[in-house]
Every structure is written in structure tokens, then in C-alpha cells.
């Protein structure tokens, strides 16, 4: 059930962090830092505040946030270790129903990508197909590390936007 932005603005910090702590994967510090920027006039203002918190974070914090994300169709998914949000997003993209050949390709690309960049491939997979995700992998693995770091942060912000849309009216 979505809550109105006015209700969000009335939450104490602990409740605010409980509600929004999973918007950025395993990184409740994002919600903690965003809390002080209340009140938010609308959902877009909340998302902008979260984007600003991420932009102001240190490079080490940004890297830790990127690394907090699971591989797409990876071992964590097989073991049932994904967050509820990631499970739903990956399943919606068809990643829970891969053929053995598709799973092998995702595994190969996950390994190559992580070896090249030092962090997992991040893509907002909501409303994407497994073929679009594979095409993204294949295109982005040719990026420079600096460009891909920036792309990972942008994709994380897109994921956050989807998650905020699911939580806030």
C-alpha cells in the first residue's frame, strides 16, 4: 500500500528509514541522510533529494552501494538471498525463468563484467526483457571504468525511482 507524501513527512527518522531504507539496495544510510531534507512537496522532490545524497557521497560510499547490488540472475538469486525488491524486479524481467543456456550466458557476462570493473553490472530491469538486459551487458562491457561507474550510479537512481513509485503516492 502506497503512503501519501504528507504521511512520509510526518514519520520520525526511524520509521522513515524503515520505509525507505531498501530503496537503495542494502544502504539505509541513504534514507538516513535524506531524512533531514524534509518536508518533501512531492515524490519527485524526495527522489531528487536522494539523488543529491548519492551525488554528495564519497567515491568509496558510492562504490560500496554499487557493490551492494546482486548479480542479475546470479548465485544470490539461486540461493534465494535477494531482497524482496530485487527478487520481484528480476522475476518481472524473466530472469527467474532462464534456460540453462541463458543462465550460462548471464553467468559468463557477470563474471567478465565484474572482472573488468570490480563491481556487478547494474541495470534497472523493471519493464525490461532478458534480451534487452543481455544487450545492455554486451554494450556496456566495452565502456571505460569511469563511464561505467557513472552509468551504474544512474541505473541505481532509476531503480530507486521505481521503488519510490511503488511506496509513495
N, C-alpha and C positions, 0 to 999 in steps of 0.2 A: 504494500500500500504506500503510495506516494504521500509525502507530507508537504504542506504549504510552506513557502519560504518564510512567512511570518512565524510559523511554529519553529522552524530551524533557528531563526534569530533569537528565540526565547530560550533555547537549550543552554544548560550550563556546559562548561568545557568538556567534562567527562562524557556527557550524553552526546555532544556534538562530535567528539572523536569516535565514540562507539558507532554512531550513524555513518560518519564519513571516513573512518579510518581505513576502510578497504577500497576506497575509490582509487587510490594509488597503491598498487599491489604490495602488501606486507610493509607498508610505510605510513603508519599512523602519524608520524611526525609532520607529514604534510597537512593533515587536518589540524593538528595542534598549533602549527604556525599560522594557519589561516583563520583560526578562531578569533584572534584579536582584530581582524579586519571587519567584523560585523558592525552594523547590520548590512545585509545584502538586499538590494532593492528587488532583485530577480535572480533566477537561476543562472543567467549569463554572467551576472556580476560575481556570483560565487565561483563559477568556473574561471573567470578572469583572475580573481584573487588567487586561486590555486595555481594557475599558470605562472603568476608573478612569484609565488613562493618557490616554485620549481626553478624558475629562471635565476632567483637570488641564491639558491642553494650552491654550496661548493661543488666543484667538479667531483670530488670524492663522494659526496652525498648523492649527486646525480648518477654516478656510476653504480653505487650501491642500490639505488632504486631500479636502474636498468637490470642489474643482476638479480633482483628480487623476483623478476618475471620468469615463469617457466618456459621451457622449450615448447613450441607448438607441436602437438601430437608426440610429445616426448615421454620419457620414462615416468615422470611425476604423474602424468595423466593415466598411464597404465596402472600405476600403484594407487590411484585414487587420492593423490596428495594435493590436487589443485584446490584453490579457493572455490567457493560456490560460484562466484562470478566468472572465474576463468573456465570452470567446467561448463557452465551454460554457454559462454561465448564460443568455446572450441566446439562443443557439440552442435551449436547452431550453424557453424561453418562446415559441418560434415566431418570434422576431424576425429570423431569417435567411431566412425564407420569406414575407416580406410581399408583398402585391400592390402594384403601383405606387400605387394609391390609399391603401393603408395606409401605405406608406413616405412619401408626401406628407403625410399627417396627422401622422405621427411627426415629420417634419422641421418642420412648422408649429408643433407643440406644443413641440418642443425649442427652437426659436428664440424663441417667445413666453415660455417659462419662463425661459430664460437672460437674456433682455432684462429681465424683471421682477425676477429675484432676483440675477443676477450670478454664478450657478453652475448646473451642469447638474442636471436632475431625477434624483434618486437614488431607486431603489426596488429592494428585494431581489426579483428576478424569478424566483428558483428556485421552482418549483411554481405559478407564476402564468401566466395566459394573456395573449395580446396584448390581448384585450378588457379584462381586469382592469387591465392596465398603462395602457391609454388612459383608462379610467375614473378611475384614480388621478391621472393627469396633469390631467384636466379638473376634478377636485375640488380638488386641491392648488394649482392655479394661482391660486385665489381666496384662499389663506391670506395672512396678513401675512408680511413678510420674517422677522420674529423667529420666528414659529411654524414657518415652512418651514425655516429654518436648523436648528432643533431637530429637526424631522422628518427632515431629511437626515442628521443625525448618528445618529439612531435607526435609520434604514434602513441606514446604513453598519455599525452594530453588528450588525444582522440578517444582512447579507451576511457579515460576519466570522464569525458563529456557524455559518453554513452551511459556510464554508470550513474552519473548525476541525474541524467534524464530519467533513469529508472527509479530514482529515490525521491526527487523533489518535483513538486507540481510547478 
